[in-house]
Amino acid sequence: GAGVSQSPSNKVTEKGKDVELRCDPISGHTALYWYRQSLGQGLEFLIYFQGNSAPDKSGLPSDRFSAERTGGSVSTLTIQRTQQEDSAVYLCASSLDPRTAPRETQYFGPGTRLLVL
Amino acid sequence: AQTVTQSQPEMSVQEAETVTLSCTYDTSENNYYLFWYKQPPSRQMILVIRQEAYKQQNATENRFSVNFQKAAKSFSLKISDSQLGDTAMYFCAFMKHVDSNYQLIWGAGTKLIIKP
């Protein structure tokens, strides 16, 4: 397909376990974003990649969260030692280079719903 | 810091009616971008419409239009001739013109229900 894909679509894990969430951006999109959507709330920005680099990781909520991107394409968001408050929908988006004007539209994947028991 | 406020948690209208969703934001920036996204039950976030702050003309996309009031920091979405498929969560979002992360800052959303 031509859209952003994410896997798994749903993940149930036990508190304390590590999880990996995957995002496949639209082909040709150099920018990739991770957001977290908690129940009944708007989206919270986590991290942005331009190519394989993340200029600023301060949006990650704790040092249990990490993300990487390889080959300028697939990205993985890893949560170590999961806690119940990590339960949320994790959304990935991609876009063409936002450093060019006007701001490029971010296209979203369907998200991964994470439930930590 | 920028904030986005959507004061209507939920709205419900009859099919074919016109509905307006409110959004206000707070920023000291002069140049920025505003967006309305739609999230149906499938969870897929879909761009509805966007507005550049330096453009005075309100953006329109078919049945969707915005009322952008820069001085009032207001960015409302009007949906004309509403359809059952418009039922979704609607999120207003803001992006600074210059930002190291190009992040979208989001409102809490408005749940819109179109009744047959």
Boltz contact constraints between the chains, C-beta under 6 A:
constraints:
  - contact:
      token1: [A, 41]
      token2: [B, 108]
      max_distance: 6.0
  - contact:
      token1: [A, 42]
      token2: [B, 106]
      max_distance: 6.0
  - contact:
      token1: [A, 42]
      token2: [B, 107]
      max_distance: 6.0
  - contact:
      token1: [A, 42]
      token2: [B, 108]
      max_distance: 6.0
  - contact:
      token1: [A, 42]
      token2: [B, 109]
      max_distance: 6.0
  - contact:
      token1: [A, 43]
      token2: [B, 106]
      max_distance: 6.0
  - contact:
      token1: [A, 45]
      token2: [B, 103]
      max_distance: 6.0
  - contact:
      token1: [A, 48]
      token2: [B, 101]
      max_distance: 6.0
  - contact:
      token1: [A, 48]
      token2: [B, 102]
      max_distance: 6.0
  - contact:
      token1: [A, 55]
      token2: [B, 100]
      max_distance: 6.0
  - contact:
      token1: [A, 56]
      token2: [B, 100]
      max_distance: 6.0
  - contact:
      token1: [A, 56]
      token2: [B, 101]
      max_distance: 6.0
  - contact:
      token1: [A, 98]
      token2: [B, 102]
      max_distance: 6.0
  - contact:
      token1: [A, 102]
      token2: [B, 52]
      max_distance: 6.0
  - contact:
      token1: [A, 103]
      token2: [B, 33]
      max_distance: 6.0
  - contact:
      token1: [A, 103]
      token2: [B, 95]
      max_distance: 6.0
  - contact:
      token1: [A, 105]
      token2: [B, 47]
      max_distance: 6.0
  - contact:
      token1: [A, 108]
      token2: [B, 45]
      max_distance: 6.0
  - contact:
      token1: [A, 110]
      token2: [B, 43]
      max_distance: 6.0
  - contact:
      token1: [A, 110]
      token2: [B, 44]
      max_distance: 6.0
  - contact:
      token1: [A, 111]
      token2: [B, 43]
      max_distance: 6.0
